[in-house]
Amino acid sequence: MSFDPATQGWRLMRGGAMPAGIGFPWAKRSDDHWRYGLLTTAKHANPQGALHGGILMTFADHGLSMLAWEAAHRAPCTTIQLNTHFLAAVEPGDFVELRGEVTRVTKGLVFVRGILAVGDRDVAAVDGIWRVLRAA
């Protein structure tokens, strides 16, 4: 039986499609923080059958960008650095969750970090810097 995010309080973000047809992220507000999720499919797999690292990086960039955007008072932001440390393989069909936090905000930059997890298993650690394109 596959995981159904909607039954666990997640909301599909139909207006927030990720590039390259990767799909739509899920969102959930918990403890005054946004969490983002991706329900993976077989089309996200690499030739070895595990989830392709680029899918995880794209999802992390997308989710952390939403946190940066909120921290910048919804001013447009663009990623200028994204670091990813892969910790464990992800199987197609897994629901990947991003729990992130803003660590610093300056006039022109937002620093963000997060953990990608499948259930209680961490699969990647990510951090990055976003440039605020205009003052809010």
N, C-alpha and C positions, 0 to 999 in steps of 0.2 A: 504494500500500500504506500503510495507516495504522499509526501507532506503537502498539506493544503494550508498555505499561509493565512487565507481568509478566516479559517476556523480558529486561528490563534491570535486574531485581532490585528492582522496586517492589512493594509490598504494598498491596492494596486495603483501606481502612479501613471495613469494612461497618458498624461500630458508630459511625462518626463522620459520618453523613449531614449534608450542609449544608442549610440551610433552603430553603424554596420549591421543593423538588424539583430543585435544581441538580445533585445527584449526590453521589457518594462521593469523598472525596479519596484519593490514594495517598500512601504514606509510604516513605521509604528512609533508612536510617542510613548516613552516610558521613563519614569523618574525625571521628568522635565528635560529629556534628551531625545533627539530623533535617532532612530535606528533604521537602517536600510537593508533590504534583502534582495536576493536574486535567486529565482527558482531555475536551476540549471537544467539543460536538456542534452541529448546526445549530440546535437549540432554544435555544442560548445567543447566537444572532446578533441584532444590531439590524436595523432596516429597511434599512440600507445593506449588510448582508451580513457585516460584521465582528463580532467578539465584542463584546457589550454591555459597557461599562465597569463597570456594576453587578455583572456576573458576576465580573469580575476583582477588584473591591473586596470582594465577599462572600468569595471564595476567599482573598484576602489576610488579611482579618479573621479568618477561620476558622483559617488556618495560623499566623498570628502569635499568636492566642489560645492555641494549643497550646503554643507556646514560652513564653508568659507563664505559663501554668498550671504548666509544669514548673519554671520559675524561682521560682514562688511555693510550691514544695514541694507542688504539686497542690491548693492551696487554690482555691476558686472565684474567678474573675476576670471582670470585665466591661470591655468597651472604653469608654473615656471620650473618646478622641481617635484618629482615623485620618486620616492624610494620604496622598493618592495622587497621583503624578505619572505621567501616561501618556506613554510614550516612543515606542511603535510599535503599529500595529494587530495584532490577533491574528485568525487565520482559524479558523472552525469546523473542528474535526478536529485542531487543534494540541494538543500536550501542553504545558501551562503548568506550570513548576516554580517553587516558592518556596524561595529560600535566605534564611534570616533569622538574626538574632542578637539576643540580649538585650544591651542596652548599659548598663543600670543597673537596680538593684533597691533599693527602699527598703522600709520596714516596710509601707507601704500601696500602693505603685505599682510597676509594672514597665514599663520603656521598651524598645521593640523596634523593629527596622527590618529591611527586607528588599528583595530584588530579585525580581521576577517575570520569567522568561525563557522563551523558546521556543528550545530548542537553545542556541546560544551568543549569541542575540540578546536583549538586555534589552528588555522591553516595558513595565515599570512599576517605579517606585521607591515604596516604602511605608514609613511609620513611624507609630508610635502609642504611646499610653499606656493601660495597663490598671490598673484599681483592684482590689486584692486585697480580697475581701469578708469574709474572716475570716483571722485569723492561723493559720498552719500549725503 
